[in-house]
Amino acid sequence: MLQDLVDFAGSIGKAFAILLPTLCYVTGSAFLIGSLLRMYSRGKGATGVGSSLPLCIALIAAGASLLSFPEFINMGNTTLGLSARASVGGVNSAGQVTFSSDSLKSAISQGPTAALAAILHIFRYYFMSYGAFWVYVSIMRQISTMKGRSNTSTTTNLCMVIGGFFLMNADTIGPALAKELHLLSS
């Protein structure tokens, strides 16, 4: 039964692994083209939020970040001191995750922290894909805010980016945080 849950989470992770690069390439290209058009309209004398210079610069930066999304994610993980690495290598690049009751039993015998680490390690590809998706969503929300279409704050979007990076590294951060907060005994 747990193997079915692991397979389902793996399927969702694989779907994100296909969907996310597609979204990044389409929206990154659209941002770069949109920035060029906004700079052209700005040169023709257009004013307003839609043709402001900070928005044009933000569209170029977001477009470049989305077109090189794996490098952006890897740089963010390295900056935060985290170990997960992203790549665009297709569905089979992550590998197959299997559930072994023996490995979980041995983790349970080592204590609650090891059991939590083993459970989170099983779902690591799902968490990596889902965290990268939230980084993408926060970039989109920030651009929407700069265009005047959304009223979310930059702080909220930055918290979403950091939360996405932490979610990508849930199998490392979860047990360490639980141990540091004395929620689980070793």
N, C-alpha and C positions, 0 to 999 in steps of 0.2 A: 504494500500500500504506500509506503513512504517512497519507494522507487518511482511510483507513478507521480507523486508530488514533485520529486526531483526532476523527472522527465518533463512535467508541465512547466516548471520554473525554467528549465533549460530551453524549452521551446519558446517561451516568452523572451528569454534573453537572446535567442537566435533571431527572433523577429525584430527586436530592437537593433540587433547587429546589422540587419539589412535596412531597416527603416531610417535609422539615425544618419548614416552616411548619405543616403539619398536626400533627406531633408537638408542636411548641411550643405551639400553641393548645390541644390536648387536655390535655397535661400541665400547662400553666400554669393552666388552669381547674380541673383536679383539685387542684393544690396550693392554690389559693385556697379552694376548698370544703373541702379537708382541713384547712386551717388554721382555718377557722371552726368545724368540728366538733371539732377538738382544743381550741380555746379554750372551746367550750361544755362539753366533758367536764371541762376544767380547772376551770371555774366550778362544776361539780357535785361537785368534790372528788376527781377522779381524779389519781393521781400516777404517776410513772414517766417513762421516757424519751419515750414516745409523746405525752405531754401537757405536756412541759416548755416553758417560755416561750421559750428560745432556738430550739427547733425550730419553734414557731409563727411566730416572727419570720422565721426562715430560709425557711419555706414561703411566707410572704407576699412576701418579697424575690425568691425564685426564681420564684414564680408571676408576679409583675409583670415580672421580667426576661424570662421566656419569652413572655409576651403581647406584649411590645414588643421582640422579639428583634432585628429589624434595627437599632433605635436602640441597643440594648445592644452589638451588634457594632460599630457605627459609633463609639460612645463609646470602646470598648476599643481600636479601631484608632487613633483620634485620640490617646488617652492614651499609647499606645506609639509615637506618631509615624509611623504607617504610613498608606498612602494608599488602600487598598481600601475600597470602600463597599458596604454590603449594602442590599438592598431586597426587598420581597415584591411582585413585579410579574408573576408568571406565568412560564411556560416561555420565552417569546420575549423577555423583558426583557434577557437577557444578550447576545443577538445570536448570529449564526452565525460560527463560527471556521473559516477555511479555511486550507489548507496551500498555500504557494507555494514551489516549489523555487527560484525565482529569489531570493526574499527570504532563504531559508536559505543559498543560495550566497553572497549578498552579506554575510550575517552571518558566515559562515565566513571570508571573505576579510578581515574586520575583526579577527579574532582569536578565541581561545577564549572570552573573556568575553562578547563579543557573540553568539557562537553559543549559549552557554548561556542567555543572556537571551532569544534568539529562540525557542529550544525551550521554555523555561518559559512564555513569553508565549503560545504556541500552546495550552498546557494550563491557562491561568489560571482559566477558569471551573470546571474540575474541582477545582483546588486551593482555590479560594474556597469552593465548596460543601462540600468534604471538611473543610476547616479549621473552618468553622462547625458542621459535624456534631460534630467533636471537642470544640468548646466546649460544645455541648449535652450530650454524653455526660459531660463532666467536671462539669457542674452536677448532672446526675442522680446521679452517683457521690457527690458531696458530700452531697446530701440523703439518699441511702441510708446514708452513713456516720453522719450525724447521727441517723438513726432507729435505728441500731444493727444494721442489716442487712448492713453491709459493713465490712471492717476496713482500707480504704485510708486513707492519711493525707491531711490537708488539703494538705500540701506537694505530694504527688503530683498531686492534683487541680488545684492552682494551676499546676503545671508543664504539665499537659495543656491548661489554658486558654491559657497563653502560647504553647505549641507550636501550638495551633489557630490563634491569631492569626498566628503566623509562617508557618504553612502557607497561610493565606489570602493572604499576601503573598509567596509563594515566588518569583514572577517579579521582585520587587524585592530581596528579601533574599538569594536564592541567588547571583546574580552579585556583589553587593557583598561577601558573606561570602567567596566564593572569591577575590575580588581582594584583600581585606584579609588573608587567611591565606596569600596568595602561592601558592595552589593552581593558578591559571591565570595565564599571562602576558597582558598586554593586547595 
